[in-house]
Amino acid sequence: MKYNKLFLTLSTTFIVFTSQSCSYNHKIVARTKNTLREDSLTITSKQSPEKSPEYLAKFDISKSDKLTNTARFLAGMNIKQKSKLSKWKHDRNWLEHHRFFAHSWSKLETQQLAKIREWSRENLTEINTTSPSVFYPFSGADFLYAYSLFPQAKEYILVDSQPIGTVADLDNLSSLEIKSELQEVKSSLYPLLESSFLSVNDRGIHFQKQGVLPILYVFLARTNNRILNVEYISIDRKANIQPIREDFIPGVKIDFVAEDETEPRSLYYFSADLSNQGIQEYPELGKFISKLDKPVTYLNTASYLMYYDDFAEIRNLTLANSNYLLQDDSGMPLKFFSTNKWDLKFYGKYTSPIALFSNHDQPDLRRVYNLNEEIEPLNFGIGYNVGIHESNLMLAKTKKSY
């Protein structure tokens, strides 16, 4: 494939899109075999003696407490005193981790997240009131932006080539091992937390080592969600979700509930190759996408991959099955949005792509922006051009008559 060298440098929201071998599914099963005993959806522990809300009845509360405390610990947040992890609250490494997150997350919240949530309330209300399914191809570990834009979704389906990974049992680690775990998280997120953006050269290194799961934990904790259960899963040949098995597309399902809410929701991450070759090798992935209930598709820093014919299948599947689609210009070229099917609304400002993607300039999209003085500005950065007056978004909605 003539674009192989390019694909090794291209990145998605939080990672570099890398090639996968057919043996990957075997590796993830082997790597998570022991974790499955801990994280599978099997209720074996007795519930906490405290009276639990009715919606938690089908979940193991002790396990949920442990998962949530683990996530909060990795995210530099205070945890319950009854947790074994509370013994580290005066540890120098933990305190430094806590201070780093307190400062950096506050900056990210002010510069980005609060503004994104406000923009969502003003522009995506019609979508969010329906509690949609959100489909996010080329996502990396980016639950954070998907949740900020679509905070009422009933489920989030993230798909990318990065490994799922595991989260260590922090209760049984030494001080040195705890330090290493905290450093891995910090190293993975440092560019994001320091600049509100992960540069192309900073992505992928740490996710290849630890996988996306620890970062999903951090984002769930930092968005004030309680983790109810974590289960390793697969997409089988009939495009159904099953417990994890070799030769099937590997994934993880995280059940969670938002603070002050009573309705559990689900986050899925599937590790899969979204190129034509990957979808042809595992056709169940295409069938699974086609089975989604008219989802909202979100594309952010998608490396312009769907500009290429090598990614035509995921592009066509997305266009055929989405009810709404929100993207920056790195998602799909404007020419693929037929005016017979889609109503389009534009936000922000279209500028030239960054140097790495300079060959993906869209003159037709630039004309749309130049000829429409009523396009609303964005007061936050998103996509590869992260300056406040350099970012763009396009919201596509299927026509009711289609």
RODO-2510 file (C-alpha; in nm, 4 decimals, decimal comma):
residues 402
     n   res          X          Y          Z
     1     m     0,0000     0,0000     0,0000
     2     k     0,1559     0,3254    -0,1095
     3     y     0,0443     0,5072     0,2031
     4     n     0,2048     0,2719     0,4567
     5     k     0,4775     0,5187     0,5528
     6     l     0,2213     0,7919     0,5961
     7     f     0,0011     0,5733     0,8144
     8     l     0,2905     0,5155     1,0529
     9     t     0,2974     0,8896     1,1272
    10     l    -0,0676     0,9788     1,1049
    11     s    -0,2543     1,0030     1,4338
    12     t    -0,6030     1,0067     1,5697
    13     t    -0,7284     1,2152     1,8612
    14     f    -0,4961     1,0678     2,1184
    15     i    -0,2897     0,8113     1,9267
    16     v    -0,1074     0,7300     1,6048
    17     f    -0,3012     0,5095     1,3641
    18     t    -0,0754     0,2074     1,3265
    19     s    -0,0991    -0,1141     1,1294
    20     q    -0,2103    -0,4324     1,2990
    21     s    -0,1102    -0,7916     1,2388
    22     c    -0,3545    -1,0767     1,2319
    23     s    -0,1997    -1,2133     1,5510
    24     y    -0,3094    -0,9163     1,7582
    25     n    -0,6336    -1,0763     1,8771
    26     h    -0,4382    -1,3709     2,0161
    27     k    -0,2088    -1,1372     2,2047
    28     i    -0,4882    -0,9418     2,3701
    29     v    -0,6571    -1,2604     2,4850
    30     a    -0,3349    -1,3910     2,6365
    31     r    -0,2534    -1,0555     2,7936
    32     t    -0,5939    -1,0257     2,9586
    33     k    -0,6585    -1,3867     3,0599
    34     n    -0,5917    -1,3227     3,4268
    35     t    -0,7704    -0,9898     3,4218
    36     l    -1,0835    -1,1543     3,2895
    37     r    -1,1361    -1,3319     3,6197
    38     e    -1,1392    -0,9964     3,7928
    39     d    -1,3246    -0,7885     3,5346
    40     s    -1,5836    -1,0221     3,3840
    41     l    -1,9480    -0,9546     3,4558
    42     t    -1,9859    -1,2186     3,7278
    43     i    -2,1306    -1,1196     4,0625
    44     t    -1,9489    -1,3144     4,3295
    45     s    -1,8970    -1,0647     4,6108
    46     k    -2,1532    -0,9672     4,8675
    47     q    -2,2920    -0,6165     4,8412
    48     s    -2,1739    -0,3447     5,0708
    49     p    -2,3715    -0,3345     5,3956
    50     e    -2,4672     0,0228     5,3045
    51     k    -2,8011     0,0510     5,1291
    52     s    -2,7320     0,0810     4,7569
    53     p    -2,9466     0,2578     4,4981
    54     e    -3,1851     0,0270     4,3143
    55     y    -3,0127     0,0807     3,9787
    56     l    -2,6958    -0,0779     4,1202
    57     a    -2,8724    -0,4019     4,2114
    58     k    -2,7357    -0,5977     3,9151
    59     f    -2,3777    -0,4881     3,9770
    60     d    -2,1201    -0,6013     4,2316
    61     i    -2,0907    -0,2931     4,4518
    62     s    -1,7587    -0,3924     4,6078
    63     k    -1,6108    -0,4405     4,2635
    64     s    -1,7591    -0,1117     4,1446
    65     d    -1,6054     0,0705     4,4409
    66     k    -1,2657    -0,0779     4,3624
    67     l    -1,2869     0,0095     3,9917
    68     t    -1,3971     0,3639     4,0665
    69     n    -1,1306     0,4196     4,3293
    70     t    -0,8670     0,2857     4,0918
    71     a    -0,9828     0,5279     3,8244
    72     r    -0,9830     0,8210     4,0655
    73     f    -0,6367     0,7292     4,1937
    74     l    -0,4947     0,7205     3,8400
    75     a    -0,6685     1,0521     3,7692
    76     g    -0,5083     1,2204     4,0701
    77     m    -0,8374     1,2508     4,2582
    78     n    -0,9181     1,1855     4,6223
    79     i    -1,0623     0,8431     4,7030
    80     k    -1,2703     0,6912     4,9777
    81     q    -1,0956     0,6248     5,3068
    82     k    -1,2114     0,2620     5,3096
    83     s    -1,0127     0,1907     4,9930
    84     k    -0,6763     0,0197     5,0314
    85     l    -0,5387     0,2908     4,8053
    86     s    -0,5943     0,5511     5,0767
    87     k    -0,2657     0,4422     5,2344
    88     w    -0,0862     0,6288     4,9547
    89     k    -0,2502     0,9669     5,0194
    90     h     0,0630     1,1044     5,1907
    91     d     0,3076     0,9379     4,9510
    92     r     0,5340     1,1882     4,7733
    93     n     0,4717     1,0368     4,4291
    94     w     0,0970     1,0419     4,4758
    95     l     0,0966     1,4008     4,6019
    96     e     0,3001     1,5147     4,3030
    97     h     0,0614     1,3285     4,0695
    98     h    -0,2349     1,4885     4,2460
    99     r    -0,0891     1,8402     4,2144
   100     f    -0,0041     1,7902     3,8483
   101     f    -0,3599     1,6884     3,7625
   102     a    -0,5191     1,9546     3,9821
   103     h    -0,3300     2,2301     3,8016
   104     s    -0,3330     2,0911     3,4480
   105     w    -0,6917     1,9696     3,4466
   106     s    -0,8109     2,3048     3,5745
   107     k    -0,6424     2,4703     3,2767
   108     l    -0,7896     2,2177     3,0333
   109     e    -1,1326     2,2693     3,1888
   110     t    -1,1137     2,6469     3,1498
   111     q    -0,9599     2,6582     2,8033
   112     q    -1,1470     2,3713     2,6434
   113     l    -1,3977     2,1530     2,8218
   114     a    -1,6272     2,4167     2,9754
   115     k    -1,6475     2,5948     2,6395
   116     i    -1,7157     2,2704     2,4530
   117     r    -1,9977     2,1772     2,6918
   118     e    -2,1521     2,5227     2,6511
   119     w    -2,1277     2,4973     2,2725
   120     s    -2,2916     2,1562     2,2901
   121     r    -2,5815     2,2924     2,4957
   122     e    -2,6369     2,5666     2,2374
   123     n    -2,5941     2,3629     1,9200
   124     l    -2,6481     1,9918     1,9894
   125     t    -2,9609     1,9960     2,2072
   126     e    -3,1735     1,8308     1,9395
   127     i    -2,9289     1,5419     1,9316
   128     n    -2,8602     1,5069     2,3022
   129     t    -3,2234     1,4996     2,4122
   130     t    -3,2638     1,1726     2,2223
   131     s    -2,9909     0,9967     2,4280
   132     p    -2,8216     0,8721     2,1103
   133     s    -2,5583     0,6111     2,0455
   134     v    -2,2294     0,7795     1,9584
   135     f    -2,0053     0,6047     1,7075
   136     y    -1,6473     0,7303     1,7107
   137     p    -1,4098     0,5688     1,4564
   138     f    -1,0381     0,6545     1,4784
   139     s    -1,1038     0,7561     1,8362
   140     g    -0,7996     0,6411     2,0270
   141     a    -0,8866     0,6795     2,3960
   142     d    -1,0874     0,9974     2,3405
   143     f    -1,3907     0,9367     2,5553
   144     l    -1,3330     1,2844     2,6996
   145     y    -1,4352     1,4941     2,3991
   146     a    -1,7108     1,2543     2,2945
   147     y    -1,8626     1,2821     2,6437
   148     s    -1,8207     1,6603     2,6559
   149     l    -2,0044     1,7043     2,3253
   150     f    -2,2643     1,4306     2,3775
   151     p    -2,3087     1,4069     2,7565
   152     q    -2,6458     1,2307     2,7396
   153     a    -2,5587     0,9470     2,5031
   154     k    -2,6789     0,6049     2,6105
   155     e    -2,3652     0,4401     2,4724
   156     y    -2,0320     0,5347     2,3210
   157     i    -1,8727     0,3038     2,0628
   158     l    -1,5028     0,3864     2,0117
   159     v    -1,3013     0,1997     1,7477
   160     d    -0,9327     0,2250     1,6675
   161     s    -0,6251     0,0114     1,6099
   162     q    -0,4597     0,0737     1,9466
   163     p    -0,4429    -0,2168     2,1967
   164     i    -0,6981    -0,2308     2,4748
   165     g    -0,4475    -0,2951     2,7497
   166     t    -0,5119    -0,3678     3,1150
   167     v    -0,5206    -0,1811     3,4439
   168     a    -0,3019    -0,3206     3,7200
   169     d    -0,4438    -0,4237     4,0568
   170     l    -0,3055    -0,1215     4,2410
   171     d    -0,3936    -0,2669     4,5825
   172     n    -0,1079    -0,5138     4,5595
   173     l     0,1666    -0,2978     4,4108
   174     s     0,4819    -0,1728     4,5779
   175     s     0,5689     0,1942     4,6092
   176     l     0,8014     0,1694     4,3099
   177     e     0,5333    -0,0014     4,1022
   178     i     0,2757     0,2617     4,2003
   179     k     0,5192     0,5314     4,0916
   180     s     0,5602     0,3588     3,7544
   181     e     0,1840     0,3299     3,7000
   182     l     0,1275     0,6969     3,7789
   183     q     0,4138     0,7985     3,5527
   184     e     0,2695     0,6014     3,2607
   185     v    -0,0602     0,7874     3,2910
   186     k     0,1081     1,1239     3,3292
   187     s     0,3392     1,0640     3,0331
   188     s     0,0496     0,9611     2,8115
   189     l    -0,1562     1,2694     2,8933
   190     y     0,1119     1,5299     2,9569
   191     p     0,0897     1,6962     2,6116
   192     l    -0,2899     1,7143     2,6342
   193     l    -0,2936     1,8562     2,9853
   194     e    -0,0175     2,1059     2,9192
   195     s    -0,1398     2,2341     2,5829
   196     s    -0,4994     2,1063     2,5521
   197     f    -0,3815     1,9089     2,2472
   198     l    -0,1657     1,6062     2,1692
   199     s     0,0770     1,6926     1,8915
   200     v     0,1314     1,4416     1,6135
   201     n     0,4799     1,3487     1,7345
   202     d     0,3655     1,2915     2,0940
   203     r     0,0947     1,0340     2,0239
   204     g     0,0960     0,6590     2,0217
   205     i     0,4183     0,5771     2,2066
   206     h     0,2680     0,5212     2,5494
   207     f    -0,0620     0,3812     2,4239
   208     q     0,1230     0,1063     2,2399
   209     k     0,2796     0,0084     2,5720
   210     q    -0,0118     0,0321     2,8158
   211     g    -0,3155     0,0394     2,5862
   212     v    -0,6088     0,2768     2,6065
   213     l    -0,7849     0,1298     2,9104
   214     p    -0,5995     0,3247     3,1835
   215     i    -0,6751     0,6497     3,0016
   216     l    -1,0425     0,5580     2,9664
   217     y    -1,0438     0,5095     3,3450
   218     v    -0,8919     0,8555     3,3943
   219     f    -1,1437     1,0248     3,1659
   220     l    -1,4375     0,8491     3,3323
   221     a    -1,3170     0,9589     3,6741
   222     r    -1,2461     1,3159     3,5667
   223     t    -1,5963     1,3464     3,4182
   224     n    -1,7432     1,2408     3,7557
   225     n    -1,8633     0,8984     3,6528
   226     r    -1,8786     0,5881     3,8703
   227     i    -1,7470     0,2737     3,7008
   228     l    -1,9918    -0,0102     3,7576
   229     n    -1,8251    -0,2927     3,5693
   230     v    -1,5470    -0,3702     3,3206
   231     e    -1,5750    -0,6684     3,0881
   232     y    -1,3510    -0,7839     2,8038
   233     i    -1,5651    -0,8694     2,5013
   234     s    -1,5509    -0,9619     2,1323
   235     i    -1,7533    -0,9088     1,8162
   236     d    -1,8275    -1,2550     1,6826
   237     r    -1,8768    -1,3667     1,3224
   238     k    -2,2464    -1,2737     1,3343
   239     a    -2,1623    -0,9237     1,4610
   240     n    -2,2904    -0,9984     1,8103
   241     i    -2,1083    -0,9034     2,1302
   242     q    -1,9733    -1,2032     2,3197
   243     p    -1,7206    -1,2639     2,6004
   244     i    -1,3691    -1,2240     2,4640
   245     r    -1,2477    -1,5064     2,2411
   246     e    -0,9537    -1,5682     2,0129
   247     d    -0,9961    -1,4845     1,6438
   248     f    -1,2782    -1,2397     1,7174
   249     i    -1,2469    -0,8608     1,7212
   250     p    -1,1381    -0,7762     2,0780
   251     g    -1,2994    -0,5065     2,2853
   252     v    -1,3892    -0,3877     2,6313
   253     k    -1,7213    -0,2755     2,7741
   254     i    -1,7325    -0,0335     3,0669
   255     d    -2,0654     0,0198     3,2398
   256     f    -2,0795     0,3499     3,4244
   257     v    -2,3226     0,5966     3,5763
   258     a    -2,2903     0,9721     3,5948
   259     e    -2,2908     1,1564     3,9234
   260     d    -2,6462     1,2338     4,0440
   261     e    -2,7961     1,0080     3,7741
   262     t    -2,9625     0,6696     3,8065
   263     e    -2,9432     0,5287     3,4533
   264     p    -2,6321     0,3211     3,3791
   265     r    -2,4675     0,3722     3,0423
   266     s    -2,1987     0,1902     2,8453
   267     l    -1,8654     0,2733     2,6872
   268     y    -1,7262     0,0291     2,4299
   269     y    -1,3785     0,0289     2,2830
   270     f    -1,2934    -0,2121     2,0000
   271     s    -0,9395    -0,2630     1,8749
   272     a    -0,9728    -0,3066     1,4994
   273     d    -0,8142    -0,2097     1,1700
   274     l    -1,0557     0,0270     0,9926
   275     s    -0,8863     0,0125     0,6534
   276     n    -1,0541    -0,1684     0,3653
   277     q    -0,8200    -0,4615     0,4263
   278     g    -0,9154    -0,4805     0,7940
   279     i    -1,2899    -0,4661     0,7264
   280     q    -1,2606    -0,7267     0,4512
   281     e    -1,0640    -0,9554     0,6825
   282     y    -1,3185    -0,9094     0,9617
   283     p    -1,6502    -0,8390     0,7813
   284     e    -1,8353    -0,8694     1,1111
   285     l    -1,7077    -0,5209     1,1945
   286     g    -1,8987    -0,3742     0,9016
   287     k    -2,2063    -0,5749     0,9999
   288     f    -2,1763    -0,4482     1,3576
   289     i    -2,1605    -0,0860     1,2413
   290     s    -2,4612    -0,1417     1,0156
   291     k    -2,6577    -0,2743     1,3151
   292     l    -2,6114     0,0431     1,5183
   293     d    -2,9373     0,2312     1,5661
   294     k    -2,8793     0,5374     1,3446
   295     p    -2,5953     0,6657     1,5570
   296     v    -2,4387     1,0072     1,5858
   297     t    -2,0928     0,9742     1,4338
   298     y    -1,8110     1,1883     1,5670
   299     l    -1,4811     1,2401     1,3844
   300     n    -1,2008     1,4388     1,5433
   301     t    -0,8380     1,4582     1,4272
   302     a    -0,9044     1,1546     1,2092
   303     s    -0,5772     1,1913     1,0156
   304     y    -0,7604     1,2532     0,6868
   305     l    -0,7658     0,8750     0,6431
   306     m    -1,1137     0,8709     0,4894
   307     y    -0,9856     1,0950     0,2119
   308     y    -0,8130     0,7836     0,0734
   309     d    -0,9694     0,5022    -0,1271
   310     d    -0,7993     0,2599     0,1144
   311     f    -1,0573     0,3684     0,3734
   312     a    -1,3581     0,3856     0,1413
   313     e    -1,5443     0,1068     0,3205
   314     i    -1,5503     0,2700     0,6639
   315     r    -1,6348     0,6004     0,4968
   316     n    -1,9301     0,4470     0,3118
   317     l    -2,0492     0,2560     0,6182
   318     t    -2,0404     0,5739     0,8247
   319     l    -2,2302     0,7797     0,5687
   320     a    -2,4894     0,5069     0,5147
   321     n    -2,5658     0,4460     0,8813
   322     s    -2,5326     0,7813     1,0573
   323     n    -2,8254     1,0002     1,1519
   324     y    -2,5974     1,2922     1,2385
   325     l    -2,2257     1,3409     1,1824
   326     l    -2,0043     1,5946     1,3579
   327     q    -1,6480     1,6386     1,2321
   328     d    -1,3566     1,8714     1,1783
   329     d    -1,2084     1,8870     0,8278
   330     s    -0,9853     1,5811     0,8937
   331     g    -1,2892     1,3519     0,8846
   332     m    -1,4352     1,3301     0,5332
   333     p    -1,4082     1,5640     0,2355
   334     l    -1,7090     1,7850     0,1729
   335     k    -1,7666     1,6236    -0,1684
   336     f    -1,8979     1,3038    -0,0076
   337     f    -2,1939     1,4792     0,1568
   338     s    -2,4693     1,4749    -0,1027
   339     t    -2,7062     1,7705    -0,0717
   340     n    -2,9894     1,5284    -0,1509
   341     k    -2,9278     1,3460     0,1771
   342     w    -2,7589     1,5920     0,4130
   343     d    -2,8271     1,9310     0,5648
   344     l    -2,4954     2,0890     0,6583
   345     k    -2,4075     2,3559     0,9131
   346     f    -2,0602     2,5001     0,9554
   347     y    -1,8844     2,6517     1,2551
   348     g    -1,5548     2,8240     1,3208
   349     k    -1,3022     2,9019     1,0493
   350     y    -1,1440     2,6892     0,7794
   351     t    -0,7702     2,7384     0,7499
   352     s    -0,5061     2,5356     0,5712
   353     p    -0,4302     2,1915     0,7210
   354     i    -0,1167     2,1617     0,9295
   355     a     0,2050     2,0903     0,7395
   356     l     0,1889     1,7119     0,7786
   357     f    -0,1478     1,7077     0,5979
   358     s    -0,0947     2,0010     0,3612
   359     n    -0,1964     1,7903     0,0587
   360     h    -0,5526     1,7680     0,1961
   361     d    -0,6545     2,1288     0,1468
   362     q    -1,0204     2,1638     0,0391
   363     p    -1,0857     2,4602    -0,1921
   364     d    -1,4592     2,3812    -0,2001
   365     l    -1,4789     2,3925     0,1805
   366     r    -1,2828     2,7182     0,1839
   367     r    -1,5374     2,8668    -0,0592
   368     v    -1,8209     2,7731     0,1772
   369     y    -1,6529     2,9606     0,4592
   370     n    -1,5518     3,2593     0,2460
   371     l    -1,9002     3,3064     0,1015
   372     n    -2,0935     3,2687     0,4274
   373     e    -2,0396     3,5543     0,6700
   374     e    -2,3010     3,4127     0,9081
   375     i    -2,0953     3,1076     1,0090
   376     e    -2,0756     3,1127     1,3873
   377     p    -1,7267     3,1294     1,5419
   378     l    -1,5824     2,8753     1,7847
   379     n    -1,4330     3,0024     2,1108
   380     f    -1,2294     2,6842     2,1615
   381     g    -0,9756     2,4892     1,9616
   382     i    -1,0529     2,1512     1,8123
   383     g    -0,8996     1,9363     1,5412
   384     y    -0,5388     1,9798     1,4331
   385     n    -0,5505     2,3594     1,4084
   386     v    -0,6154     2,4208     1,7757
   387     g    -0,6081     2,7983     1,7795
   388     i    -0,9387     2,9550     1,8850
   389     h    -0,9757     3,1255     1,5458
   390     e    -0,8293     2,8401     1,3414
   391     s    -1,0646     2,5473     1,4171
   392     n    -1,3707     2,4274     1,2309
   393     l    -1,6618     2,1904     1,2795
   394     m    -1,9288     2,0685     1,0424
   395     l    -2,2585     1,9195     1,1610
   396     a    -2,4339     1,7028     0,9031
   397     k    -2,7945     1,5946     0,9532
   398     t    -2,9841     1,3505     0,7338
   399     k    -3,2836     1,5048     0,5599
   400     k    -3,6178     1,3781     0,6900
   401     s    -3,7308     1,2942     0,3386
   402     y    -3,4288     1,0727     0,2762
***
